[in-house]
Amino acid sequence: MYALMVSQRPNHTLIEVELDHLEHPYGSVSLLECEQVSRKLNEELERISPDLNYTLKVSSAGAERKLELPGDLDRFRGIPVRLVYRVEGERGEKEGIFKILDRQGDRLVLEPFSKRKKGSGKKREAFLELKDILKGNLYVSI
């Protein structure tokens, strides 16, 4: 499970579940897996609380899911991510798309992501401290 949100409304409960497939490189969950989890949860909710008036929504966390920092930075190494970060001595936030090459303690080694074909040139590397990363998402390049 990636996320669980329960909203109580007058005479009604909304239960939203987002799934994550830990063994898939992008965490993708199939429609069949969502249906199976939904059926099982419905059965359990009916057994535990048959009088509960609820709506259950089960879905995948999504292709451009929010990253849970710092743990997902290791998990999605080599996959493009969009990071929002601050640069010491500068005002405001910056945003960039990178591939995570490595994590060395509290420091990330990144390669700026480009859709262009790779040449024979040397890889450009960038470095970010974990403390400077404000948020991140997986990035899908189409």
N, CA, C and O atoms as a DFTB+ gen file, in Angstrom:
568 C
 N C O
     1  1       0.850      -1.169       0.000
     2  2       0.000       0.000       0.000
     3  2       0.893       1.228       0.000
     4  3       1.893       1.280       0.716
     5  1       0.529       2.210      -0.802
     6  2       1.290       3.451      -0.911
     7  2       0.684       4.516      -0.003
     8  3       1.398       5.198       0.732
     9  1      -0.639       4.651      -0.063
    10  2      -1.304       5.671       0.747
    11  2      -2.727       5.227       1.076
    12  3      -3.368       4.505       0.312
    13  1      -3.197       5.678       2.227
    14  2      -4.565       5.423       2.664
    15  2      -5.129       6.731       3.184
    16  3      -4.543       7.370       4.059
    17  1      -6.286       7.130       2.632
    18  2      -6.953       8.334       3.086
    19  2      -8.394       7.986       3.419
    20  3      -9.086       7.358       2.617
    21  1      -8.845       8.387       4.590
    22  2     -10.224       8.138       5.013
    23  2     -10.846       9.488       5.339
    24  3     -10.338      10.236       6.174
    25  1     -11.955       9.788       4.666
    26  2     -12.679      11.042       4.901
    27  2     -14.058      10.712       5.435
    28  3     -14.833       9.997       4.800
    29  1     -14.349      11.239       6.601
    30  2     -15.661      11.013       7.205
    31  2     -16.580      12.155       6.830
    32  3     -16.255      13.322       7.046
    33  1     -17.719      11.821       6.273
    34  2     -18.746      12.801       5.920
    35  2     -20.011      12.409       6.659
    36  3     -20.117      11.289       7.158
    37  1     -20.960      13.309       6.734
    38  2     -22.208      12.925       7.415
    39  2     -22.825      11.685       6.757
    40  3     -23.147      11.695       5.569
    41  1     -22.980      10.638       7.533
    42  2     -23.610       9.381       7.089
    43  2     -22.863       8.667       5.974
    44  3     -23.438       7.797       5.320
    45  1     -21.589       9.009       5.734
    46  2     -20.857       8.395       4.632
    47  2     -19.349       8.487       4.888
    48  3     -18.853       9.482       5.418
    49  1     -18.646       7.444       4.505
    50  2     -17.184       7.415       4.650
    51  2     -16.558       7.160       3.277
    52  3     -16.973       6.254       2.554
    53  1     -15.566       7.962       2.932
    54  2     -14.813       7.765       1.695
    55  2     -13.457       7.171       2.065
    56  3     -12.703       7.754       2.844
    57  1     -13.157       6.001       1.497
    58  2     -11.892       5.318       1.750
    59  2     -11.139       5.254       0.427
    60  3     -11.603       4.637      -0.532
    61  1      -9.960       5.903       0.384
    62  2      -9.150       5.915      -0.831
    63  2      -7.828       5.206      -0.552
    64  3      -7.126       5.524       0.408
    65  1      -7.505       4.242      -1.409
    66  2      -6.293       3.452      -1.258
    67  2      -5.473       3.582      -2.537
    68  3      -5.981       3.362      -3.636
    69  1      -4.195       3.942      -2.383
    70  2      -3.273       3.970      -3.522
    71  2      -2.275       2.842      -3.335
    72  3      -1.706       2.670      -2.257
    73  1      -2.069       2.071      -4.403
    74  2      -1.206       0.901      -4.341
    75  2       0.140       1.171      -4.997
    76  3       0.268       2.014      -5.885
    77  1       1.132       0.433      -4.535
    78  2       2.491       0.519      -5.046
    79  2       3.004      -0.907      -5.199
    80  3       2.826      -1.731      -4.302
    81  1       3.633      -1.200      -6.320
    82  2       4.192      -2.531      -6.564
    83  2       5.700      -2.440      -6.322
    84  3       6.439      -1.953      -7.178
    85  1       6.146      -2.902      -5.173
    86  2       7.543      -2.726      -4.755
    87  2       8.541      -3.436      -5.656
    88  3       9.712      -3.057      -5.690
    89  1       8.107      -4.458      -6.388
    90  2       9.035      -5.210      -7.231
    91  2       9.066      -4.715      -8.674
    92  3       9.866      -5.206      -9.471
    93  1       8.217      -3.756      -9.025
    94  2       8.211      -3.184     -10.374
    95  2       9.113      -1.944     -10.367
    96  3       9.068      -1.164      -9.415
    97  1       9.936      -1.747     -11.416
    98  2      10.878      -0.608     -11.418
    99  2      10.209       0.745     -11.187
   100  3      10.781       1.602     -10.514
   101  1       9.013       0.955     -11.729
   102  2       8.298       2.221     -11.544
   103  2       7.210       2.132     -10.480
   104  3       6.527       3.121     -10.216
   105  1       7.040       0.972      -9.870
   106  2       5.994       0.794      -8.871
   107  2       4.618       0.616      -9.470
   108  3       3.617       0.752      -8.766
   109  1       4.544       0.314     -10.765
   110  2       3.260       0.218     -11.465
   111  2       2.412      -0.934     -10.944
   112  3       2.910      -2.020     -10.645
   113  1       1.125      -0.663     -10.845
   114  2       0.143      -1.651     -10.406
   115  2      -0.859      -1.816     -11.538
   116  3      -1.310      -0.830     -12.121
   117  1      -1.208      -3.056     -11.852
   118  2      -2.155      -3.317     -12.941
   119  2      -3.590      -3.087     -12.480
   120  3      -3.882      -3.044     -11.285
   121  1      -4.467      -2.942     -13.454
   122  2      -5.883      -2.799     -13.167
   123  2      -6.411      -4.038     -12.451
   124  3      -7.235      -3.931     -11.542
   125  1      -5.939      -5.209     -12.859
   126  2      -6.343      -6.462     -12.221
   127  2      -5.956      -6.460     -10.740
   128  3      -6.745      -6.881      -9.894
   129  1      -4.753      -5.990     -10.423
   130  2      -4.319      -5.929      -9.019
   131  2      -5.195      -4.961      -8.222
   132  3      -5.538      -5.243      -7.074
   133  1      -5.557      -3.833      -8.816
   134  2      -6.454      -2.884      -8.141
   135  2      -7.804      -3.536      -7.863
   136  3      -8.363      -3.379      -6.778
   137  1      -8.326      -4.268      -8.845
   138  2      -9.612      -4.947      -8.668
   139  2      -9.547      -5.997      -7.562
   140  3     -10.471      -6.112      -6.757
   141  1      -8.460      -6.761      -7.522
   142  2      -8.316      -7.806      -6.506
   143  2      -8.269      -7.200      -5.103
   144  3      -8.915      -7.702      -4.183
   145  1      -7.509      -6.130      -4.943
   146  2      -7.414      -5.470      -3.633
   147  2      -8.765      -4.881      -3.255
   148  3      -9.187      -4.984      -2.104
   149  1      -9.440      -4.269      -4.207
   150  2     -10.754      -3.682      -3.948
   151  2     -11.750      -4.744      -3.469
   152  3     -12.474      -4.527      -2.497
   153  1     -11.783      -5.883      -4.149
   154  2     -12.684      -6.971      -3.751
   155  2     -12.388      -7.456      -2.330
   156  3     -13.296      -7.629      -1.517
   157  1     -11.117      -7.667      -2.053
   158  2     -10.719      -8.169      -0.729
   159  2     -11.057      -7.153       0.374
   160  3     -11.569      -7.525       1.430
   161  1     -10.768      -5.878       0.124
   162  2     -11.093      -4.855       1.116
   163  2     -12.600      -4.744       1.330
   164  3     -13.057      -4.605       2.465
   165  1     -13.370      -4.803       0.253
   166  2     -14.837      -4.775       0.384
   167  2     -15.329      -5.928       1.243
   168  3     -16.175      -5.735       2.116
   169  1     -14.802      -7.134       1.002
   170  2     -15.193      -8.299       1.799
   171  2     -14.892      -8.075       3.280
   172  3     -15.728      -8.358       4.138
   173  1     -13.690      -7.562       3.575
   174  2     -13.290      -7.330       4.965
   175  2     -14.132      -6.242       5.618
   176  3     -14.542      -6.384       6.770
   177  1     -14.393      -5.161       4.896
   178  2     -15.216      -4.079       5.448
   179  2     -16.636      -4.553       5.726
   180  3     -17.228      -4.185       6.741
   181  1     -17.183      -5.366       4.831
   182  2     -18.532      -5.914       5.045
   183  2     -18.556      -6.846       6.256
   184  3     -19.530      -6.864       7.008
   185  1     -17.492      -7.612       6.443
   186  2     -17.413      -8.535       7.568
   187  2     -17.262      -7.775       8.888
   188  3     -17.929      -8.093       9.873
   189  1     -16.393      -6.783       8.900
   190  2     -16.106      -6.041      10.130
   191  2     -17.234      -5.091      10.510
   192  3     -17.617      -5.004      11.676
   193  1     -17.763      -4.379       9.516
   194  2     -18.777      -3.365       9.792
   195  2     -19.856      -3.370       8.705
   196  3     -19.841      -2.522       7.812
   197  1     -20.785      -4.318       8.780
   198  2     -21.794      -4.461       7.721
   199  2     -22.708      -3.248       7.547
   200  3     -23.294      -3.075       6.478
   201  1     -22.843      -2.409       8.570
   202  2     -23.732      -1.243       8.484
   203  2     -23.015       0.024       8.016
   204  3     -23.641       1.078       7.906
   205  1     -21.736      -0.062       7.746
   206  2     -20.969       1.112       7.324
   207  2     -21.364       1.537       5.916
   208  3     -21.357       0.726       4.990
   209  1     -21.706       2.807       5.760
   210  2     -22.023       3.375       4.456
   211  2     -20.729       4.011       3.929
   212  3     -20.286       5.041       4.437
   213  1     -20.134       3.391       2.913
   214  2     -18.825       3.855       2.449
   215  2     -18.685       3.742       0.933
   216  3     -19.416       3.011       0.264
   217  1     -17.723       4.491       0.429
   218  2     -17.274       4.365      -0.950
   219  2     -15.799       4.020      -0.883
   220  3     -15.032       4.669      -0.172
   221  1     -15.404       2.993      -1.627
   222  2     -14.009       2.558      -1.644
   223  2     -13.429       2.822      -3.019
   224  3     -13.985       2.389      -4.029
   225  1     -12.300       3.540      -3.060
   226  2     -11.590       3.801      -4.310
   227  2     -10.188       3.219      -4.186
   228  3      -9.437       3.577      -3.279
   229  1      -9.841       2.321      -5.101
   230  2      -8.509       1.707      -5.113
   231  2      -7.852       2.052      -6.446
   232  3      -8.442       1.844      -7.506
   233  1      -6.622       2.584      -6.390
   234  2      -5.931       2.985      -7.615
   235  2      -4.427       2.816      -7.451
   236  3      -3.936       2.507      -6.366
   237  1      -3.712       3.023      -8.540
   238  2      -2.251       2.998      -8.529
   239  2      -1.756       4.367      -8.062
   240  3      -2.435       5.375      -8.252
   241  1      -0.579       4.397      -7.456
   242  2       0.007       5.667      -7.019
   243  2       0.314       6.562      -8.211
   244  3       0.441       7.776      -8.049
   245  1       0.437       5.989      -9.405
   246  2       0.597       6.796     -10.612
   247  2       2.015       6.850     -11.131
   248  3       2.985       6.662     -10.397
   249  1       2.101       7.114     -12.421
   250  2       3.396       7.136     -13.100
   251  2       4.265       8.306     -12.650
   252  3       5.492       8.203     -12.657
   253  1       3.645       9.409     -12.262
   254  2       4.422      10.571     -11.810
   255  2       4.181      10.817     -10.322
   256  3       3.998      11.946      -9.868
   257  1       4.191       9.724      -9.598
   258  2       3.915       9.766      -8.166
   259  2       4.873      10.679      -7.410
   260  3       5.999      10.926      -7.842
   261  1       4.405      11.163      -6.289
   262  2       5.225      11.938      -5.374
   263  2       6.241      11.000      -4.736
   264  3       5.900       9.880      -4.357
   265  1       7.472      11.444      -4.617
   266  2       8.509      10.632      -3.982
   267  2       8.462      10.819      -2.475
   268  3       8.301      11.934      -1.980
   269  1       8.603       9.731      -1.764
   270  2       8.761       9.787      -0.319
   271  2      10.251       9.953      -0.066
   272  3      11.041       9.048      -0.334
   273  1      10.625      11.111       0.450
   274  2      12.043      11.428       0.630
   275  2      12.504      11.033       2.020
   276  3      11.733      11.182       2.967
   277  1      13.698      10.547       2.188
   278  2      14.711      10.283       1.164
   279  2      14.675       8.861       0.604
   280  3      15.410       8.560      -0.335
   281  1      13.835       7.979       1.159
   282  2      13.852       6.556       0.796
   283  2      13.676       6.258      -0.675
   284  3      14.375       5.401      -1.217
   285  1      12.752       6.951      -1.340
   286  2      12.505       6.676      -2.757
   287  2      13.675       7.087      -3.651
   288  3      13.768       6.638      -4.793
   289  1      14.556       7.925      -3.147
   290  2      15.703       8.335      -3.959
   291  2      16.613       7.143      -4.245
   292  3      17.216       7.074      -5.316
   293  1      16.718       6.223      -3.322
   294  2      17.488       4.998      -3.553
   295  2      16.699       4.033      -4.427
   296  3      17.255       3.404      -5.327
   297  1      15.418       3.920      -4.160
   298  2      14.576       2.972      -4.889
   299  2      14.516       3.276      -6.392
   300  3      14.542       2.355      -7.208
   301  1      14.436       4.542      -6.756
   302  2      14.260       4.908      -8.155
   303  2      15.554       5.395      -8.810
   304  3      15.529       6.243      -9.702
   305  1      16.657       4.862      -8.365
   306  2      17.956       5.178      -8.959
   307  2      17.942       4.814     -10.447
   308  3      17.493       3.732     -10.825
   309  1      18.440       5.730     -11.287
   310  2      18.524       5.487     -12.725
   311  2      17.263       5.852     -13.490
   312  3      17.247       5.775     -14.719
   313  1      16.208       6.246     -12.793
   314  2      14.933       6.612     -13.419
   315  2      14.794       8.136     -13.334
   316  3      15.132       8.722     -12.305
   317  1      14.303       8.787     -14.394
   318  2      14.156      10.251     -14.337
   319  2      13.203      10.694     -13.228
   320  3      12.124      10.131     -13.046
   321  1      13.635      11.719     -12.494
   322  2      12.825      12.308     -11.432
   323  2      12.841      13.830     -11.584
   324  3      13.828      14.417     -12.028
   325  1      11.736      14.446     -11.211
   326  2      11.658      15.913     -11.181
   327  2      11.861      16.318      -9.719
   328  3      11.103      15.903      -8.842
   329  1      12.879      17.122      -9.469
   330  2      13.182      17.551      -8.113
   331  2      13.011      19.058      -7.982
   332  3      13.405      19.817      -8.868
   333  1      12.428      19.478      -6.885
   334  2      12.355      20.883      -6.514
   335  2      13.329      21.032      -5.355
   336  3      13.256      20.293      -4.374
   337  1      14.239      21.989      -5.472
   338  2      15.307      22.109      -4.491
   339  2      15.694      23.569      -4.302
   340  3      15.308      24.441      -5.080
   341  1      16.457      23.807      -3.263
   342  2      16.984      25.150      -3.015
   343  2      18.491      25.112      -3.207
   344  3      19.136      24.087      -2.986
   345  1      19.030      26.228      -3.615
   346  2      20.475      26.363      -3.798
   347  2      20.967      27.354      -2.758
   348  3      20.453      28.468      -2.653
   349  1      21.953      26.944      -2.000
   350  2      22.489      27.789      -0.939
   351  2      22.952      29.123      -1.512
   352  3      23.653      29.171      -2.523
   353  1      22.551      30.200      -0.852
   354  2      22.947      31.535      -1.284
   355  2      22.025      32.144      -2.325
   356  3      22.199      33.306      -2.693
   357  1      21.043      31.381      -2.812
   358  2      20.106      31.900      -3.802
   359  2      18.705      31.917      -3.209
   360  3      18.373      31.110      -2.340
   361  1      17.897      32.838      -3.684
   362  2      16.519      32.939      -3.210
   363  2      15.611      32.065      -4.062
   364  3      15.878      31.836      -5.241
   365  1      14.557      31.591      -3.463
   366  2      13.562      30.829      -4.195
   367  2      13.946      29.373      -4.402
   368  3      14.950      28.879      -3.889
   369  1      13.102      28.717      -5.176
   370  2      13.279      27.288      -5.458
   371  2      13.709      27.100      -6.900
   372  3      13.418      27.925      -7.766
   373  1      14.405      26.004      -7.141
   374  2      14.767      25.604      -8.496
   375  2      14.135      24.255      -8.759
   376  3      13.796      23.517      -7.833
   377  1      13.980      23.941     -10.040
   378  2      13.389      22.662     -10.422
   379  2      14.210      22.094     -11.566
   380  3      14.653      22.825     -12.452
   381  1      14.405      20.785     -11.537
   382  2      15.133      20.137     -12.615
   383  2      14.742      18.682     -12.739
   384  3      14.164      18.088     -11.828
   385  1      15.074      18.124     -13.892
   386  2      14.821      16.708     -14.135
   387  2      16.171      16.021     -14.211
   388  3      17.052      16.434     -14.965
   389  1      16.321      14.971     -13.422
   390  2      17.609      14.293     -13.281
   391  2      17.417      12.785     -13.258
   392  3      16.324      12.280     -13.002
   393  1      18.502      12.084     -13.530
   394  2      18.593      10.663     -13.213
   395  2      19.485      10.574     -11.987
   396  3      20.530      11.222     -11.923
   397  1      19.077       9.781     -11.026
   398  2      19.870       9.602      -9.816
   399  2      20.931       8.557     -10.121
   400  3      20.614       7.404     -10.414
   401  1      22.185       8.965     -10.051
   402  2      23.286       8.046     -10.330
   403  2      23.747       7.319      -9.082
   404  3      24.054       6.128      -9.127
   405  1      23.796       8.037      -7.961
   406  2      24.334       7.447      -6.740
   407  2      23.916       8.298      -5.552
   408  3      23.551       9.464      -5.700
   409  1      23.976       7.700      -4.385
   410  2      23.763       8.430      -3.140
   411  2      24.958       8.148      -2.251
   412  3      25.270       6.999      -1.941
   413  1      25.612       9.212      -1.851
   414  2      26.788       9.093      -0.984
   415  2      26.468       9.796       0.330
   416  3      26.680      10.999       0.478
   417  1      25.960       9.028       1.269
   418  2      25.544       9.610       2.544
   419  2      24.371      10.547       2.339
   420  3      23.301      10.131       1.895
   421  1      24.579      11.825       2.668
   422  2      23.524      12.829       2.531
   423  2      23.651      13.623       1.232
   424  3      23.107      14.721       1.116
   425  1      24.363      13.070       0.268
   426  2      24.597      13.760      -0.997
   427  2      24.196      12.872      -2.176
   428  3      24.541      11.691      -2.226
   429  1      23.460      13.462      -3.124
   430  2      23.058      12.737      -4.329
   431  2      23.955      13.124      -5.491
   432  3      24.302      14.292      -5.666
   433  1      24.321      12.131      -6.276
   434  2      25.034      12.360      -7.526
   435  2      23.991      12.204      -8.628
   436  3      23.374      11.147      -8.761
   437  1      23.797      13.258      -9.416
   438  2      22.730      13.306     -10.407
   439  2      23.280      13.562     -11.802
   440  3      24.350      14.147     -11.967
   441  1      22.533      13.116     -12.795
   442  2      22.828      13.448     -14.182
   443  2      21.629      14.226     -14.709
   444  3      20.516      13.700     -14.710
   445  1      21.828      15.480     -15.162
   446  2      20.700      16.207     -15.744
   447  2      20.097      15.385     -16.875
   448  3      20.817      14.872     -17.732
   449  1      18.764      15.263     -16.874
   450  2      18.077      14.425     -17.845
   451  2      17.803      15.204     -19.117
   452  3      17.396      16.366     -19.081
   453  1      18.032      14.548     -20.237
   454  2      17.749      15.150     -21.538
   455  2      17.126      14.086     -22.428
   456  3      17.521      12.920     -22.387
   457  1      16.146      14.495     -23.234
   458  2      15.507      13.566     -24.168
   459  2      16.365      13.353     -25.410
   460  3      16.129      12.423     -26.182
   461  1      17.362      14.216     -25.602
   462  2      18.213      14.111     -26.786
   463  2      19.053      12.855     -26.731
   464  3      19.330      12.313     -25.661
   465  1      19.457      12.398     -27.920
   466  2      20.316      11.215     -27.982
   467  2      21.648      11.529     -27.337
   468  3      22.172      12.637     -27.450
   469  1      22.169      10.556     -26.676
   470  2      23.445      10.727     -25.991
   471  2      24.588      10.709     -26.998
   472  3      24.635       9.864     -27.892
   473  1      25.482      11.630     -26.840
   474  2      26.672      11.672     -27.692
   475  2      27.792      10.902     -27.039
   476  3      27.581      10.192     -26.055
   477  1      28.959      11.038     -27.575
   478  2      30.103      10.334     -27.006
   479  2      30.781      11.168     -25.920
   480  3      31.836      10.802     -25.404
   481  1      30.150      12.302     -25.583
   482  2      30.734      13.185     -24.573
   483  2      30.665      12.589     -23.182
   484  3      29.980      11.595     -22.940
   485  1      31.383      13.215     -22.283
   486  2      31.419      12.778     -20.890
   487  2      30.093      13.116     -20.202
   488  3      29.474      14.137     -20.503
   489  1      29.665      12.259     -19.284
   490  2      28.444      12.506     -18.524
   491  2      28.630      13.771     -17.678
   492  3      29.661      13.963     -17.033
   493  1      27.611      14.617     -17.702
   494  2      27.613      15.769     -16.802
   495  2      27.022      15.298     -15.479
   496  3      26.040      14.557     -15.458
   497  1      27.608      15.722     -14.410
   498  2      27.094      15.344     -13.099
   499  2      26.758      16.582     -12.297
   500  3      27.416      17.616     -12.415
   501  1      25.738      16.464     -11.489
   502  2      25.342      17.515     -10.562
   503  2      25.256      16.875      -9.183
   504  3      25.099      15.660      -9.064
   505  1      25.358      17.681      -8.165
   506  2      25.314      17.184      -6.798
   507  2      24.289      17.982      -6.008
   508  3      24.201      19.202      -6.141
   509  1      23.516      17.284      -5.185
   510  2      22.539      17.926      -4.314
   511  2      22.618      17.296      -2.933
   512  3      22.753      16.081      -2.789
   513  1      22.533      18.134      -1.943
   514  2      22.440      17.651      -0.571
   515  2      20.987      17.277      -0.293
   516  3      20.075      17.979      -0.730
   517  1      20.761      16.181       0.426
   518  2      19.392      15.748       0.742
   519  2      18.589      16.852       1.426
   520  3      17.394      17.004       1.171
   521  1      19.241      17.616       2.289
   522  2      18.547      18.672       3.033
   523  2      18.011      19.770       2.124
   524  3      17.102      20.504       2.510
   525  1      18.569      19.890       0.910
   526  2      18.152      20.942      -0.016
   527  2      17.001      20.517      -0.930
   528  3      16.448      21.349      -1.650
   529  1      16.634      19.227      -0.910
   530  2      15.544      18.739      -1.759
   531  2      14.219      18.983      -1.039
   532  3      13.995      18.477       0.061
   533  1      13.355      19.757      -1.667
   534  2      12.078      20.105      -1.059
   535  2      10.988      19.094      -1.406
   536  3      10.174      18.741      -0.552
   537  1      10.968      18.628      -2.654
   538  2      10.002      17.614      -3.061
   539  2      10.450      17.010      -4.376
   540  3      11.327      17.540      -5.059
   541  1       9.828      15.885      -4.719
   542  2      10.177      15.219      -5.966
   543  2       9.050      14.337      -6.450
   544  3       8.182      13.918      -5.684
   545  1       9.084      14.064      -7.757
   546  2       8.125      13.172      -8.407
   547  2       8.871      12.349      -9.437
   548  3       9.895      12.782      -9.965
   549  1       8.351      11.148      -9.725
   550  2       8.852      10.432     -10.879
   551  2       8.512      11.259     -12.106
   552  3       7.517      11.984     -12.114
   553  1       9.326      11.155     -13.134
   554  2       9.114      11.911     -14.366
   555  2       8.952      10.938     -15.509
   556  3       9.800      10.071     -15.721
   557  1       7.861      11.080     -16.253
   558  2       7.628      10.219     -17.412
   559  2       7.910      11.027     -18.665
   560  3       7.296      12.068     -18.895
   561  1       8.820      10.554     -19.452
   562  2       9.205      11.210     -20.699
   563  2       8.465      10.555     -21.847
   564  3       8.613       9.357     -22.090
   565  1       7.665      11.344     -22.555
   566  2       6.905      10.783     -23.688
   567  2       7.493      11.307     -24.986
   568  3       7.010      10.964     -26.065
